[in-house]
Amino acid sequence: MAIYKAPLEDMRFVLNDVFQAEHLWSSLPPISEVTRDLSDAVLEEAGKMVENLLFPLNRDGDEEGCHFEDGVVTTPKGFKDAFKTYAENGWTAFSGNPEFGGQGMPKSLAVLFEEMMHSANSSFALYPALTNGATLCLDAHASDELKQAYLPKLYSGEWAGTMCLTEPHCGTDLGILRTKAVPQDDGSYQISGTKIFITGGEHDMVDNIIHLVLAKLPDAPAGSKGISLFLVPKFLPDAEGNPGERNGVAAGSIEHKMGIKGSATCVMNFDSAKGWLVGEINQGLACMFTMMNYERLSIGIQGLGLGEASYQSAVDYARERIQGRAATGAANPDGAADPIIVHGDVRRMLMTMRALNEGGRALSAYVGIQLDLVKFSEDEEARRKAADRVALLTPVAKAFFTDRGFETTVLGQQVFGGHGYIREWGMEQFVRDCRISQIYEGTNGIQALDLAGRKVTRNGGRYVESFLAEVRHWIEENGQEAGLDGVREPLVAAVDRLQVATEELLRQAGDNPDAVNASAVEYLDLFGYVTYAWLWAMMMVNAAGRDDDFGRAKMITGRFYFERLLPRGEALARQLKAGAETMMSLDADLF
Ligand SMILES: Cc1cc2nc3c(=O)[nH]c(=O)nc-3n(C[C@H](O)[C@H](O)[C@H](O)COP(=O)(O)OP(=O)(O)OC[C@H]3O[C@@H](n4cnc5c(N)ncnc54)[C@H](O)[C@@H]3O)c2cc1C
């Protein structure tokens, strides 16, 4: 059976030791009250909640899935009650705006909470994840009237939110969407069209569902410049602000899918539904990006969380399962065989999983810190720098966490041998649940394009330059630390490699319009491996002084990362250098 315990010690290490988050929070007035004691206690409570409330529903939720009948969607047994408890205990308000009932917790803490949620029950975690993104978007772009009417109910968990972008003929290319918004005399809009694949579009866990919908006015300019954003509730609020008349929006069906079966993925039909504009006319995509950027990091963390859950179960199994003998002689002479954790190849899998999970956790906390700076810093220059960092690293976090998360869940399944393929063990569920994270919220190919195109070649490499300067500065300051013995040179070489690859990408982009699209994935992967190397170096500097099991394990895992995983970047740099020629020269009808 799969097991899961929130990795509290590692989370505290990252937050408190590596990033000294308390020090940062104390300098940011809106969150200056958040102390280390408070954040440790919050993580502990969150851990108990996910372990006791959500994880026990994970397997059964997968077996049962969601149900659809006459437009009504029912979530798996236990989800509704669990959501009620989850909301009553305030988890739905975690990092919401306190002006409207949110708890205003730092993002650097929230990312660790989100990881636990996805480890314990990814299907369940998606419902609050969509609501959180919707509240961020409304808080940033909606009128005061809309904020007053909707945010308190969304933070309290009475209502939930969705993100309605995708249509049958368009997913990546939202510029061609067809959903229409017709202005009404009372200032509202009539929304008509069909959205597909809408996570949490309809379900039974809340009293009202608030859809954030992209649509076009009749006279809108073509393409993405003509998209506006609307708030469309399932029930129109009555005079007291409670769910009143049913609006013209309903689920037409739910999808039957490979994984995340407890998450309702709905076709949503909007039939002259009443909606209200959020933000300016024709600025809908820019507004929606507030939600999409939140979701991108959150979905990245889905990959990370599932990788961690898979790792913990794989270690547990590797200690118990006995097969064969250790190459150095029997480790369990009284038993018929040794536990498989003695074998090098099993250790290769476990160490790979562990090194990728811990590197990813550090990067998610780093991005969380940048988001705290963007939101709360009073220093304009610090806010700008952090915003550049978030822009650069969001696609990396989304794609690299989920690609590595998928690799990790497959390795965890492999550790179980044939049992990994059998449903009751739960390991194949982690693989299936993780697979979608590479596809939705913009495929990983599109994330790579965002990085290599918008964030690198289209701004002349400035974001990368500033990021690499931060890494080099850190190396200058910390390079002589004992914890870096043996990894200093590979780290410097990796940073140089990323710089050369960035220059190569910029050069190729100038020569060949296909270059960026053809090499973006290799570039993003290289970026991810180098960034993890820096974060591993930071962790090693902090762990080196510790004379305990945690410190020893951290140092060995760090060395493994540098010796066995970082070298993947060398091949990626060579692939990138080869350019687009072979890829683009085969005629489409010869494939
Ligand atoms: C379970 C599930 C839940 C979802 N939840 C939501 C939700 O809540 N809200 C919502 O709005 N949507 C949701 N989606 C939709 C999801 O975001 C899209 O499926 C995804 O963005 C890809 O769009 P598409 O399926 O239309 O693929 P397409 O856009 O048709 O892409 C097909 C392939 O072509 C590639 N491609 C396309 N354009 C380019 C390009 N310019 N350069 C290089 N490669 C390209 C893609 O990377 C992909 O590999 C969900 C989907 C699923 C399956």
The ligand as an SDF file (V2000), in Angstrom:
LIG
                    3D

 53 58  0  0  0  0  0  0  0  0999 V2000
   -7.8920   16.8230  -17.2540 C   0  0  0  0  0  0  0  0  0  0  0  0
   -7.8100   18.1560  -17.8760 C   0  0  0  0  0  0  0  0  0  0  0  0
   -8.1450   19.2910  -17.1270 C   0  0  0  0  0  0  0  0  0  0  0  0
   -8.0950   20.5530  -17.7040 C   0  0  0  0  0  0  0  0  0  0  0  0
   -8.4980   21.6590  -16.9920 N   0  0  0  0  0  0  0  0  0  0  0  0
   -8.6840   22.8360  -17.6430 C   0  0  0  0  0  0  0  0  0  0  0  0
   -9.3280   23.9470  -17.0020 C   0  0  0  0  0  0  0  0  0  0  0  0
   -9.6800   23.8980  -15.8230 O   0  0  0  0  0  0  0  0  0  0  0  0
   -9.5570   25.0680  -17.7370 N   0  0  0  0  0  0  0  0  0  0  0  0
   -9.1970   25.1740  -19.0460 C   0  0  0  0  0  0  0  0  0  0  0  0
   -9.4630   26.2020  -19.6610 O   0  0  0  0  0  0  0  0  0  0  0  0
   -8.5600   24.1470  -19.6860 N   0  0  0  0  0  0  0  0  0  0  0  0
   -8.3110   22.9860  -19.0160 C   0  0  0  0  0  0  0  0  0  0  0  0
   -7.6950   21.9400  -19.6520 N   0  0  0  0  0  0  0  0  0  0  0  0
   -7.2360   22.1160  -21.0160 C   0  0  0  0  0  0  0  0  0  0  0  0
   -5.7140   22.1230  -21.1530 C   0  0  0  0  0  0  0  0  0  0  0  0
   -5.1790   23.2790  -20.5720 O   0  0  0  0  0  0  0  0  0  0  0  0
   -5.3860   21.9740  -22.6470 C   0  0  0  0  0  0  0  0  0  0  0  0
   -5.7400   20.6560  -23.0180 O   0  0  0  0  0  0  0  0  0  0  0  0
   -3.9190   22.2300  -22.9510 C   0  0  0  0  0  0  0  0  0  0  0  0
   -3.5980   23.5810  -22.7130 O   0  0  0  0  0  0  0  0  0  0  0  0
   -3.5560   21.8790  -24.3890 C   0  0  0  0  0  0  0  0  0  0  0  0
   -4.5160   22.3520  -25.3100 O   0  0  0  0  0  0  0  0  0  0  0  0
   -5.1390   21.3510  -26.3790 P   0  0  0  0  0  0  0  0  0  0  0  0
   -5.5830   20.1400  -25.6530 O   0  0  0  0  0  0  0  0  0  0  0  0
   -6.1480   22.0710  -27.1760 O   0  0  0  0  0  0  0  0  0  0  0  0
   -3.9160   20.9380  -27.3020 O   0  0  0  0  0  0  0  0  0  0  0  0
   -3.4180   21.7050  -28.6040 P   0  0  0  0  0  0  0  0  0  0  0  0
   -3.3640   23.1650  -28.3660 O   0  0  0  0  0  0  0  0  0  0  0  0
   -4.2230   21.2440  -29.7760 O   0  0  0  0  0  0  0  0  0  0  0  0
   -1.9340   21.1670  -28.7570 O   0  0  0  0  0  0  0  0  0  0  0  0
   -1.6190   19.8750  -29.3260 C   0  0  0  0  0  0  0  0  0  0  0  0
   -0.0930   19.6960  -29.3500 C   0  0  0  0  0  0  0  0  0  0  0  0
    0.4970   20.6940  -30.1800 O   0  0  0  0  0  0  0  0  0  0  0  0
    1.4740   21.4080  -29.4610 C   0  0  0  0  0  0  0  0  0  0  0  0
    1.4360   22.8130  -29.9000 N   0  0  0  0  0  0  0  0  0  0  0  0
    0.3430   23.5950  -30.0890 C   0  0  0  0  0  0  0  0  0  0  0  0
    0.7080   24.8130  -30.4850 N   0  0  0  0  0  0  0  0  0  0  0  0
    2.0580   24.8260  -30.5570 C   0  0  0  0  0  0  0  0  0  0  0  0
    3.0360   25.8010  -30.8950 C   0  0  0  0  0  0  0  0  0  0  0  0
    2.7080   27.0390  -31.2270 N   0  0  0  0  0  0  0  0  0  0  0  0
    4.3370   25.4360  -30.8380 N   0  0  0  0  0  0  0  0  0  0  0  0
    4.7090   24.1900  -30.4660 C   0  0  0  0  0  0  0  0  0  0  0  0
    3.8210   23.2320  -30.1390 N   0  0  0  0  0  0  0  0  0  0  0  0
    2.5210   23.5390  -30.1860 C   0  0  0  0  0  0  0  0  0  0  0  0
    1.0950   21.2570  -27.9930 C   0  0  0  0  0  0  0  0  0  0  0  0
    2.2050   21.4310  -27.1240 O   0  0  0  0  0  0  0  0  0  0  0  0
    0.5570   19.8420  -27.9820 C   0  0  0  0  0  0  0  0  0  0  0  0
    1.6090   18.9260  -27.8450 O   0  0  0  0  0  0  0  0  0  0  0  0
   -7.6820   20.6730  -19.0600 C   0  0  0  0  0  0  0  0  0  0  0  0
   -7.3240   19.5400  -19.7950 C   0  0  0  0  0  0  0  0  0  0  0  0
   -7.3990   18.2960  -19.2330 C   0  0  0  0  0  0  0  0  0  0  0  0
   -7.0600   17.0970  -20.0850 C   0  0  0  0  0  0  0  0  0  0  0  0
  1  2  1  0
  2  3  1  0
  2 52  2  0
  3  4  2  0
  4  5  1  0
  4 50  1  0
  5  6  2  0
  6  7  1  0
  6 13  1  0
  7  8  2  0
  7  9  1  0
  9 10  1  0
 10 11  2  0
 10 12  1  0
 12 13  2  0
 13 14  1  0
 14 15  1  0
 14 50  1  0
 15 16  1  0
 16 17  1  0
 16 18  1  0
 18 19  1  0
 18 20  1  0
 20 21  1  0
 20 22  1  0
 22 23  1  0
 23 24  1  0
 24 25  2  0
 24 26  1  0
 24 27  1  0
 27 28  1  0
 28 29  2  0
 28 30  1  0
 28 31  1  0
 31 32  1  0
 32 33  1  0
 33 34  1  0
 33 48  1  0
 34 35  1  0
 35 36  1  0
 35 46  1  0
 36 37  1  0
 36 45  1  0
 37 38  2  0
 38 39  1  0
 39 40  1  0
 39 45  2  0
 40 41  1  0
 40 42  2  0
 42 43  1  0
 43 44  2  0
 44 45  1  0
 46 47  1  0
 46 48  1  0
 48 49  1  0
 50 51  2  0
 51 52  1  0
 52 53  1  0
M  END
$$$$
